[in-house]
Amino acid sequence: MAEDRVKVGIVGCGAISGIYFENMCKTHKDILDVVACADLMPERAQEKAKQYPGVKVLTVDQMMADPEIEIIVNLTVPKAHAPVSLQAVRAGKSAYAEKPITLTRDEAKELLKTAKANKVLVGNAPDTFLGGGIQACRKLLDDGAIGQPVAATAFMLCHGHESWHPDPEFYYEKGGGPMFDMGPYYLTALVSLLGPVRRVTGANRITFPTRTITSQKKNGKIIQVETPTHVTGLLDFASGAIGTIITTFDVWTHSGLPNIEIYGTEGTMKVPDPNSFGGGIRVWNLKDQNWRDIDPATVVSRSCDNGRGVGVADMARSLRAKRRKHRASGALAFHVLDIMIALHEASDKGKHVNLKSKVERPAPMPGGVD
């Protein structure tokens, strides 16, 4: 018997919403029923409603008051994540937001506490770790492909978004920067692969105090930079592994650093870009003493296509199954937020920061290949 579909309302119809609409209305239509959308710019919501005839345009308040809508998908800018998600859970609706979950620990704690009191769920991007690439790495690690993980490195290096993004200002505001923008992809993947982090230290800087927008819409506008744009961190995982992460908007290019590599007692694994759902995997181990390229499809039967929205679908199934935990959870997103804030605090205070947040390593997605 087919599962009852969960009705969804989307708040925020900007650039990232396109792939959410596409996947939730088509790929995950067996469990999700997108019925409404809202945006501060009504014309953007109206455009989405034209593309998807079953979707109606509402105000945010109207959406929150609609008793049939069970999940609010919050695709607003980062500083609006907390108020919109909190409004949703207070209205008795589960909330799934883009990353980061909120900008402060206190906001995230209030959101999770309110959701628990109202018996609703909180989910959060990124859900890229649920795709074939990271899930295949997860299975390979769990099967002992490189022995016991010892260490990991993660690199996200670019020169920022002002050359291409139509509205890049928020990337340089407090709550922005390379760690809050891209760190969630890398840290969520690392926690999925290696488990939670217990302690961090870091070093940060602002290299360029202003940025000049060169994308067409706002060409020539000067941005005042309010947040660190080069963040280096050391991560002590509860498992004993040690991680190094660099996220930066200050690097013009590099000579080919890996997105993520994991080093084990018996080998090394090169992990695909955690901002994607697929990608090739490379493994070197003591037995072969040679690099092997591994297609994720030979390890797990998970899609490697752009699957944004799979976390919403997984949460919807959890709502229907009641006792099954969803994977891209609020607890996971809070732990990642805690790590990111702690990295900034460690640099400011010149010390290690012990994390208070705890999270279980999320369960693997079904779909192993025999």
Protein Blocks (a to p, Z undefined) as FASTA:
>chain_A
ZZdddddddehjafklmmmmmmmmmmmmmmgccfbdcdfblmlmmmmmmmmmmbccddfk
lmmmmmkbmbdcdfbdfklmmmmmmmmmmnopacdddddfblbfklmmmmmmmmmmnopa
cddddfklmmmklmmmmmmmmnopnopafbdcdddddebjklmpmblmlmmmghiajklm
mmmmmmmmmmmmnopafbdcdddddfblbdcdfbfklgoiacddfbdfbdcdddddfkop
acdddddfkbfbdchiafbdcddfkbccddddfkbcbdcdddddfklopacdddfklmbc
cdfbdfehjlmmmmmmmmmnomaccfbbfklmmmmmmmmmmmmmmmmnopacddfbdcdd
ddddehiaZZ
